[in-house]
Amino acid sequence: MKACPPPRPTARIPKYKVPAGSWDCHVHVFGPSGKFPYSPARSYTPEDCPLEALEALHKTLGFDRCVIVHGGAHGTDNSVTLDAMERSPRGLRGVAVIPSGLPDETIASMHKAGMRGVRMSTVVSGGAGFEHLERLADQIAAFGWHVVLHFGKAGELTQIAPRLCKLRVPFILDHLGRITGAEGIRSEAFTTLESLLDNEKCWIKLASLYRLSSQAYPHKDMLPMIHTVTEKCPDRIIWGSNWPHPIYTGPMPDDGDLVDLIPLWVPEAKLQMKMLVDNPLKLYES
């Protein structure tokens, strides 16, 4: 099990002021492990990063709402995420990690608590892999949920694309489909991503792109891909900080710096409003 370095204890106040009502659509909460134990099947061990630290971060960054993506270190026990949504006064939403085959009553209870999607990953152990895709998508369709796909490598997107086209629910390509700056817009994976954007169910999450860049901040090798997807489907783009940046061994990013990348990625104020406010509302406020 890899031990994850902690996030920076504080973030600087960004120069860019996000619009009122903005959503950070990708954060995690971990622990405290004494109350919410980590899964014995996990592939990494994070520092405790509880709700209180998340609330303080967003007060600094200016985000009114957020989506907690249940962290793989807690496996399929979603208690820590459900607890955070219950205790926060901000009306948080969540993305669960669950296997297929749960009773509908269990999913209904999670929906009432604020869950709005499920995440499948080939990166971390202890959760649900893509073998659950079709059955889980069919189960959550009645609740208006979506699927989040967490790829280990961009090539996996090309392999699974035909299956995604048949889903009845929206699907989000986490972290820009895991396509690196070195692979870029001429890669087979990005060509696949572009073709999927013609499907109105396909969404893109711009988060954790510092992992994918081969250049130092501000990671300009990612810009051609970012600008292509934001131009092609401005109504299906969302943004996330990825705090507290688990399983990352590079220089720990300052979340204020990440917020200041938003106007570089999306220069137009109208599109910033869509990415940070309007688009998240479509997915999470039902």
N, C-alpha and C positions, 0 to 999 in steps of 0.2 A: 504494500500500500504506500503510495507516494504521499509524503507530508507536504501540504500546500503552504507556501509563505502567506502571511496575513496581508490584507490590503493596507494601504497607507492609513494611519490613524485619523487623519483629517484630510479633507480636500480643500483646495483653494476655491474661492468664489469665482465662477467663470466670468469672463468678459461678456460673453453672449448671454443675453437674458431670454430664457425660453418663454413662449407665449403662456398666458394664463390657461390653466386646465391641461397642461402638458403631461404626458405619460412617459415614464421610463418602463419600457415593455420587456425588460429582461434583467431581473435581479434574482439573487438567491438569499435565503436565510439559513444559517447553520447553527444548530444547538440553541442554548447551552447543552452540551452533551450529557450533563448530569440529569437533565430533564428530558431531552430528546436524543437518545443514544444513536450513534451512527451504525449503519448496517454492517453486519459481519461480512457481507458479500461485496462491500464497496471496493473500489479500486484506488481511492485516494482518501486522505484524512485532512479535512480543512481545519483551520482555526475556528473557534466559536465566533460567529458573526450574527448576532441575534437581531430581532426586530428593532430594538432601541438604537442600534448603530445605523441601521438602514434609515430610520426616521430622521436621525441627525444629519445623515448624508444628504437626503433630499431637501431638508431645510436649507442647507448650504447651496445646493445646486438649483433649487427653485421649482422642483417637480411637485405637482399637486397629487398625482395619481401614479400607481405603478402596478406591474404584474410580477408576482413572485413565481418564477419557474422552479418547481420543486427540485432540489439538488440531489444528484445521484448518490451522494454520501449517505443519505437517509433511506436509500432504497425505495421500496414501494409503500413504506409507512409515511403517509403524508401529514402526520400529526403536526410537525413543526410549521408547515405552511398553513394549515387550517387554523392553527393557534394564532399565527401572525395576522391573518385576515380578520379573525374575530376580534383581536385586541386593538388593531389600528383604527383610529377614528377617520381614516382617509378613504374608506370604501375600496380597499385593495381587491385585486383579482388574482387568480392563480392558474397555473398550468400543472396538472397532476402527473405523477408517474405511477401508472397502474397496469396490471396485466389485463388481457382480455378475459372475459368470462365472469366478471363481477356481477352481482345482482343489480338490476336496474335501480332498486331502492337505494343502494349504496351510491351510485352515480347521482341520483336525484338529491341525496343529502349533500354531496359535495357541491352540486350546482347551487343549492340554496346557500351554502357557505361562501360562494364566490368563485369556484372553479369554472373555467370556461374552455379548457383544452387539455390535451394529453401530449406528453412528449415521449418519443422513442429515440434511442441512442445506440450508436455503434462505438461510442467513445468510452463510456463508463460501464462498469458491471454493476449488478445488483438491481437493475431496473427492467425495462421492457425493450426488446429489440424489434427489428422490422418484421420479424415473423408474426408479430401481433397486429400488423398494420390493417389489413382488410377487416378482420373481425372486430377490432377495437373501433375502427372508423364507423362500421355499421352500428355498433352499440351506442356511440355518442351522438349519432346523427339526430336522434329525436330530441336531444337537449340543446341543439344548436352549437355544439362545441366544434373545435378544430383540432387538427393534428400538427404537432411541431416535430420536425425531423432534424436530428442532431447527427451530422455525418462526421466520421473520422477522417475521411479523405474525399476529395471532390469527385473522384471516379465513381463513388457509390451512387451519386446523383444520377449519372448516366445509366447505371444498371437498374435503378428503381423507377426511373421516369415513366415507363409504360404502365406500371402499377398505380402511380399517382394519378394519371389521367383518368382512371376508372373510379376514383373515390367519389363518394357522394357528399363529402364534407370539405370545407376549406383546408388547405395545408400550407404551412409556413416553412420555408427553407431557412433554417436557423443559420446565423452567421454567414449570410450570402452563399449558402450552399458549400461552405468550407473551401471556396476557390481562392487560391493564393494570388498575391500580386505577381509572382513570377509566372504563374500559369496564364492569368490575364484573359482578355476578351477573345483571343484567338484559340483558346483551348476548347477541347471537345466538351468539357464540363460546362463552360460558359455558353457555348452554343446550345447545349441541352437546356440550360436555365432560361435562355432567351425564348426558346420554343415553348417552354412551360408557361411563360408569362402571357401567352395567348389564351391560356386557360383562366377564366375568371376566378377559379378557386385557388389559384396560386398566389401566395403572398411572400414577400421577402423581408427578413429582419436584418437590419444593419446593426450588428452588435459584435463586439470582440474582434473587430477587424485588425487591431494591433497584432493579434496572433498570426494573421495571414500575410502581413506585409513583410517584405524583405528590406524595407527602408526605415530609417528612424522617423520619429514624429516630425511632421504630420502625415507620414505614410502615404505619400503622393502616388505610389504605384497602384493604390487601390482606386484612385479617382476614375479612371476610364470605366471600370465596371460599375461603380456607384452611379455615375452620371448616366450610363446607359439604362440601368434598371429604373432609376427615378424618372427618367424621361419617358420610358415605355409604359410604366404602370404606376403613375403617381398616386393612384387611389388605393394601392395595395402594398405600401411601404410603411414599416414601423421601425422605431429606433430603440436601442437598449444599451445601458452602460455595462452590463455584465458584472456589476459589483457582486461579490468581493473578488472577482477574477480568479476562480479556482483553477487548479491544474495549470498554472502559468508560471514558468520559471524565468521569464525575461524580466527586465526592469519593471517594477510594479507601476502601472499607470496612475497618474493623478486624475481622478474623475472630473475635476474641473477642466483639465486639458481635453478630455474626451468630449465634454459638452461644447468646448470651443471649436471642435472639428465640425459641428453641425452646419454652420454657414459656409464652410469650405465644401462640404459634401453637397449641400442643398442651398444654393445662394438665394433663391427666390423666397420671399417671405410667405407667399401664398402656399408654396409647396412645403415649407417648414411647418405651417399650420396644419396641413393635411397629415404629414408624417407624425407629428407630435400630439395632435389633438383629435382631428376628425377621424382618421383611419383607426386609431385604437378604440374609439367609441363604437365603431361598427362591430369590432370583434368582441369587445369585453363588457359593454354596458347593457347588453340584453338581459 
